[in-house]
Amino acid sequence: MGIDIFLAIADLVVACAVTWLIIWYFLMPSAHASDQDAGAGSPANPPWRDPEDWGRWGADLDSRSHRLLRPTIVSALLTAPVLVLDLFDRFGPDLMPSWLTSPWVQAILITPVIFYCGRGILVDGWKAMTEHRCSSDLLAMLATSLAYLYSLVTCLAGSQLPEGSRSPYFDLIGVVITLLLLARVIGTRMEASLVASLNHLTEIRPASGLVADPEHPQSVPAQILARDRIRPGDLLLVRTGERPAADGVVESGSALVDDSELTGGDRPRPCGPGDRILASSKILEGRLSIRVDAVGDNTYAARLAKIIPQALVERSPDMRRMDRIVHTAIAMIMILAVWAFMLWLMLGPQPHLAHAVGNAVCVLTIACPAVAAMTIPMAFRTSLETGLAHGLLFTSPRAMNRLGRVRTLILDDSSLLDPDDSEGQGVHTESLTRTATHLRALRVSSLILDGSRQPDDRIERAARQAGVDMLITQLTPERKRECMDRLNHDLTRTSRGVPADRTGQNATSTRERGRTSLVALAAATTADHELTDKARVSIALGPQFQADAEGTDPMQPDLILHQDDLDGTGRAIELSRATTQVIRQNLIWSTVYNIIALVVATGICQPFLGWMLNPMIAAAAGALSTILAMLNIRRLHRLRHLRRRWLHLALIDTDQLPTVAARRPQVIVDSQWESMQEGKDPAAALH
């Protein structure tokens, strides 16, 4: 009796000491700061650190996928016979030769699995531990190492162990490593798909162009110039099958142009004099003479190749917060495994050691907190690729999150006027009509700020035909900025009705900020920079990014669209909301799954139900939960219901859309700025 009390006290002391060691090593402030610095390099968040290394990273990604595929296949082939032997040993021991029942056979098959196939997992787990960083690979390393050492003990000294403690866990090791390798293959291929899209944008950029003399295009022969030697004002000649090396406006000629790789268009478009051509567009048929106005890094294609890596490198506050939560959760799981081992060793039924090891391994293998850490960055990367295929360029994860919370879209008059119309009479009426209809379906209010000094019938007719919620006209640039401030203050509110401050950040709690409804401004890139800087969510329409009078670049917008693609705002909001929904689903699934799985894995149900969780089932559940989360994110690539809606809206006759829009009252406000000064809030009409 005294020996039992002494052993129990010793077990408690050891458990407390290991618990303190885990807290000190992983959760102390210095270790936590190390985790923040190293979080971007974890396997859940691969190192997209430096945009300059993007080409090298993309070239290595395919080879990584192939390198992962081989050990995954080898691991599956070696694990399969071990599972078969285990099944026969459990249900038909008399059907096998006696030499096959030896645990050494399983040890010979699984040893290459853990040291060859699972070498990357063990190395990543050890690296995470040395960096004071908690990761899913660390849990896998601890679980497989504990199971392997215990299984070797059963092989070497099985006769010295109690009767019920002689079963090895080699099958568990094979299942864990195989499923984790499979999850890595799926994740790597998802990343490779995005890298291939960016590499394609880089590869299709022509290295040179045929430039004619702008003053004597007929008499002086054209010459081939390198891409960096072409200057604004040059006359670029492009023929069938070629791609222009710079952005510009067509001066003469006609051609069928395919710019879907840049704008996400679904069909080639005919181009003639006055139409805008983007660098890297493909001339399917015809000849064009293009007056260059953007060259080198100022072209739309070059901006894409620069913005996308920057968007992937950036880590939003949500990502960093989730990394900290997952870091703490994994440390708690290790502590839970320690106490599960000690309590089952002290209080569990015979055989104590087998039950203690089994439950500790179950806790380590069934937990899957890394789903929460990988969900946000992987969902953003997938949505970024989907958006590029539809002409939407999100410039950061934070931008995508903010677009999903937009409830009011303000359209500047610069986004409605056609800059290629030489007579100044062009208004994107059809695009505005589709946009207003799409936004109304999303329960997003639409508002137009018209800065024309005199009454402009073009914009008013377009606004009435489209059925926008409000039109404010005859605004000077100064009053337009003041109006933007007023609308931001009145329409940017949390669900509790607390207005946000000038920086777009609420003085309330983080939970309330998450429910903030934002106001977005869509304007051409030639619009007033002071106005666009006031927008909490900025949407730029047009491929050019012009510097201001002081020569500095304007603030990076949250979303970049093609010039006449107003309805891209609706598609972007809908895609952002779909991404947020997938992230929320994965986070809810991860939280509920981990709570239930850990409760079951500790064996707390054994006294009441009389059964315990099989470690192999725990390993399969943990790995499959990761794979299911990846497949749920993969749905963002398809989004069939959204694509059908977008295609239907693009093909429907715009003459039918106003009847749809007219089902709700339309509020048109003309030159009523004074009423705003008197306290009459025109923004109330949007509610």
Salt bridges, closest charged atoms under 4 A:
ASP35 OD1 - HIS327 ND1 3.16
ASP53 OD2 - ARG56 NH2 3.44
ASP60 OD1 - ARG67 NH2 3.79
ASP86 OD2 - ARG90 NE 2.82
ASP124 OD2 - ARG184 NH2 2.69
GLU131 OE1 - ARG133 NH2 2.86
ASP137 OD2 - ARG184 NH2 2.92
GLU163 OE1 - ARG166 NH1 3.19
ASP213 OD1 - HIS216 ND1 3.90
GLU242 OE2 - ARG239 NH2 3.12
GLU251 OE2 - ARG291 NE 2.68
ASP259 OD2 - ARG269 NE 3.04
GLU261 OE2 - HIS200 NE2 2.66
GLU261 OE1 - ARG243 NH1 3.06
ASP266 OD1 - ARG267 NH1 3.55
ASP293 OD2 - ARG276 NH1 2.75
ASP318 OD1 - ARG321 NH2 2.31
ASP323 OD2 - ARG315 NH2 2.34
GLU385 OE1 - HIS637 NE2 3.34
ASP412 OD1 - LYS480 NZ 2.86
ASP413 OD1 - LYS480 NZ 3.21
GLU430 OE1 - ARG434 NH2 3.85
ASP456 OD2 - ARG458 NH2 2.96
GLU460 OE2 - ARG464 NE 3.26
ASP469 OD1 - ARG664 NH2 3.21
ASP485 OD2 - ARG502 NH1 3.91
ASP485 OD2 - LYS534 NZ 3.20
ASP490 OD2 - ARG486 NE 2.93
ASP490 OD1 - HIS489 ND1 3.26
GLU512 OE2 - ARG496 NH1 2.93
ASP528 OD2 - ARG481 NE 2.71
GLU530 OE1 - ARG481 NE 3.49
ASP565 OD2 - ARG571 NH2 2.53
ASP567 OD1 - HIS438 ND1 3.00
ASP567 OD2 - ARG571 NH1 3.99
GLU574 OE1 - HIS438 NE2 2.81
GLU574 OE2 - ARG645 NH1 1.97
GLU674 OE2 - ARG479 NH1 3.80
